[in-house]
């Protein structure tokens, strides 16, 4: 795989078809190196109960049907691992399994997916999972992964940003003032305090927050704050971050 060229393609991806083509190019490069199947999933938690999900799945169609029909995503430990860790996750590390999980593993093996590795990645708007599954022994998968990771980890952020741009960035972009109003609301300030902080009228603050709620398709102010934070629109300011670092350093003394 020419990783440099592929990174450039992801960086200039402008359509869904281009995104799919580039993901297929990456998958072909991996699959050409051995008996591997690739699945890429990206989650955007705009709704905690029903997060937006993008899936580029090259696993066998029959396995996809079984996985979805039996709702294995509810018991697949790969998901819980990806939500709390950036470390790779091998199927041999599944540990003690429930009867349902054992059934999932047996079903996977019957479809030629006996071993594999999961590569999680966190971005500003959610997280992604890149699965490499194979019918070969774990030792061969682990050996191949040591080679692949030198190429794959540099490309993951570019894949993530391309997918976010094409698939998830469908909501309106907040203006500077709308983002500032939500930022100070997230810091616990009421409308009057925000107005004094930003040197604007009380009604103007309400207008900015109302516009942000509509653009984010949120239900109320609290919902808009949570969504904006999860989307990376509300971040710690540099001076606050430096103050926090100083507090940590002072606390150690």
C-alpha atoms as one frame of an Amber mdcrd trajectory, in Angstrom:
protein
   0.000   0.000   0.000   1.157   3.508  -0.818   0.124   5.062   2.478   1.235
   8.586   1.554  -0.942   8.610  -1.558  -3.892   7.118   0.296  -3.602   9.697
   3.085  -3.678  12.460   0.470  -6.794  10.919  -1.057  -8.566  10.777   2.299
  -7.599  14.391   2.979  -9.211  15.516  -0.302 -12.257  13.236  -0.112 -15.343
  15.253  -0.987 -18.093  12.709  -1.666 -19.459   9.498  -0.199 -18.419   7.580
  -3.331 -14.829   8.810  -2.958 -14.834   7.813   0.710 -16.056   4.316  -0.147
 -13.479   3.998  -2.940 -10.622   5.009  -0.627 -11.765   2.627   2.115 -11.940
  -0.171  -0.457  -8.428   0.684  -1.644  -7.150   0.393   1.924  -9.018  -2.879
   2.466  -7.712  -4.348  -0.808  -4.167  -3.508   0.264  -4.631  -5.334   3.567
  -6.453  -8.303   2.087  -3.816  -8.712  -0.621  -1.245  -9.401   2.098  -3.011
 -12.494   3.420  -6.248 -14.143   4.422  -7.872 -11.060   5.950 -11.265  -9.416
   5.934 -11.694  -5.785   6.952 -14.497  -3.875   8.664 -14.429  -0.170   9.534
 -17.024   1.340  11.881 -17.267   4.944  13.028 -19.573   6.189  15.778 -20.754
   9.747  16.383 -22.510   9.956  19.772 -24.897  12.809  18.979 -27.510  10.665
  20.671 -26.345   8.465  23.536 -29.224   6.053  22.975 -28.915   5.910  19.192
 -25.493   7.154  18.035 -25.001   7.816  14.349 -23.056   4.930  12.846 -21.120
   4.523   9.603 -20.120   0.997   8.582 -17.847  -0.157   5.757 -18.060  -3.927
   6.126 -16.148  -6.427   3.982 -16.842  -9.425   6.201 -18.774 -12.289   4.578
 -22.385 -11.275   3.875 -23.685 -14.422   5.609 -21.769 -13.489   8.788 -23.068
  -9.923   8.655 -26.608 -11.286   8.475 -26.054 -13.624  11.444 -24.339 -10.870
  13.467 -27.209  -8.435  12.869 -30.016 -10.968  13.231 -28.709 -12.315  16.541
 -27.818  -8.779  17.678 -24.302  -9.808  18.590 -23.281  -6.159  18.897 -24.981
  -6.191  22.311 -22.607  -8.870  23.658 -19.515  -8.402  21.489 -16.737  -7.362
  23.934 -14.966  -5.558  21.116 -17.387  -2.657  21.526 -16.905  -2.226  25.259
 -13.134  -2.406  24.761 -13.181   0.295  22.077 -15.194   2.653  24.281 -12.531
   2.702  26.988  -9.185   1.884  25.392  -6.956   2.812  22.474  -4.987  -0.410
  22.722  -5.427  -3.173  20.116  -7.744  -5.992  21.093  -7.169  -9.587  19.976
  -9.953 -12.128  19.859  -7.699 -14.437  21.856  -8.035 -11.903  24.704 -11.789
 -12.407  25.014 -11.336 -14.157  28.358 -14.204 -15.970  30.055 -17.238 -15.870
  27.762 -20.933 -16.214  28.397 -22.937 -18.847  26.531 -24.150 -16.180  24.088
 -20.603 -14.965  23.465 -19.409 -18.517  22.902 -22.194 -18.881  20.367 -20.993
 -15.691  18.653 -17.414 -16.990  18.454 -18.552 -20.332  17.043 -20.732 -18.597
  14.462 -17.788 -16.409  13.448 -15.534 -19.421  13.035 -18.122 -21.172  10.878
 -17.911 -18.178   8.539 -14.111 -18.233   8.334 -13.418 -15.619  11.021 -11.363
 -17.532  13.560  -8.994 -14.869  14.831  -8.417 -11.192  14.491  -7.481  -7.853
  15.971  -9.398  -4.655  16.652  -7.767  -1.207  16.310  -9.733   1.525  18.148
  -9.308   5.241  17.418 -10.766   8.306  19.153 -11.439  11.559  17.312 -13.033
  14.871  18.135 -16.517  13.720  17.078 -16.581  10.135  18.320 -14.596   6.945
  17.882 -13.887   4.337  15.230 -13.067   0.640  15.110 -10.977  -1.073  12.450
 -11.322  -4.867  12.500  -8.891  -7.238  10.778 -10.327 -10.752  10.918  -8.899
 -13.943   9.455  -9.364 -17.690   9.222  -5.687 -18.212  10.081  -4.147 -18.930
  13.464  -3.758 -16.176  16.041   0.052 -16.283  15.782  -0.138 -15.424  12.079
  -2.612 -12.610  12.686  -0.426 -11.173  15.437   2.628 -11.307  13.210   0.800
  -9.634  10.337  -0.598  -6.973  12.674   2.910  -5.978  13.772   3.602  -5.176
  10.119   0.250  -3.580   9.342   0.179  -1.260  12.336   3.178   0.676  11.016
   1.021   1.596   8.044  -2.439   1.697   9.582  -2.019   3.868  12.667  -0.762
   6.894  10.665  -3.774   6.670   8.363  -6.514   6.228  10.991  -6.912   9.953
  11.820  -7.214  10.773   8.110  -9.875   8.070   7.678 -11.699   9.398  10.721
 -11.683  13.015   9.552 -12.745  12.071   6.019 -15.670  10.030   7.354 -16.666
  12.803   9.762 -16.598  15.368   6.962 -18.639  13.315   4.513 -21.004  11.359
   6.753 -21.421  13.151  10.072 -20.929  16.868   9.434 -24.526  17.316   8.317
 -25.610  19.701  11.056 -25.282  23.445  10.804 -21.954  24.975  11.833 -22.126
  27.161  14.905 -21.024  30.767  14.640 -18.283  32.033  16.935 -20.830  33.747
  19.194 -23.132  30.703  19.327 -20.223  28.502  20.343 -19.091  31.062  22.944
 -22.571  31.271  24.455 -22.754  27.469  24.748 -19.217  27.367  26.137 -20.077
  29.660  29.030 -23.387  27.870  29.567 -21.365  24.661  29.875 -19.249  26.434
  32.496 -22.387  26.942  34.585 -23.175  30.584  33.747 -26.805  31.637  33.371
 -28.009  33.912  30.588 -27.388  37.115  32.544 -23.820  36.090  33.445 -23.094
  35.072  29.841 -24.353  38.452  28.628 -21.983  40.256  31.010 -19.062  38.017
  30.037 -19.569  38.539  26.296 -20.670  42.214  26.627 -23.880  41.584  24.737
 -27.583  41.928  25.525 -29.531  39.331  27.467 -31.821  38.790  24.465 -28.816
  38.299  22.178 -27.514  35.475  24.367 -30.902  33.799  24.234 -30.922  34.168
  20.438 -27.424  32.632  20.084 -28.305  29.665  22.279 -31.652  29.183  20.542
 -29.907  29.174  17.156 -27.341  26.649  18.431 -30.109  24.360  19.687 -31.788
  24.433  16.263 -28.545  23.882  14.344 -27.566  20.933  16.517 -31.085  19.510
  16.349 -31.051  19.417  20.149 -34.037  19.328  22.493 -32.910  22.033  24.915
 -29.915  23.965  26.209 -28.460  21.072  28.209 -28.797  18.730  25.243 -27.090
  21.263  22.953 -24.195  21.637  25.399 -23.683  17.880  25.543 -23.835  17.512
  21.764 -21.485  20.435  21.131 -19.008  19.062  23.651 -19.087  15.578  22.100
 -18.591  17.085  18.649 -15.461  18.907  19.793 -17.043  22.358  19.565 -16.527
  23.102  23.258 -12.937  22.634  24.370 -10.837  23.778  27.298  -9.321  27.173
  26.629  -5.561  27.377  26.603  -5.348  29.600  29.654  -7.684  27.287  31.572
  -5.693  24.251  30.500  -2.429  25.838  31.600  -4.019  26.774  34.916  -5.103
  23.164  35.345  -1.577  21.943  34.634  -0.202  24.341  37.223  -2.728  23.087
  39.771  -1.672  19.496  39.117   1.988  20.402  39.411   1.408  22.334  42.618
  -0.582  19.449  44.017   2.417  17.162  43.634   4.686  19.354  45.660
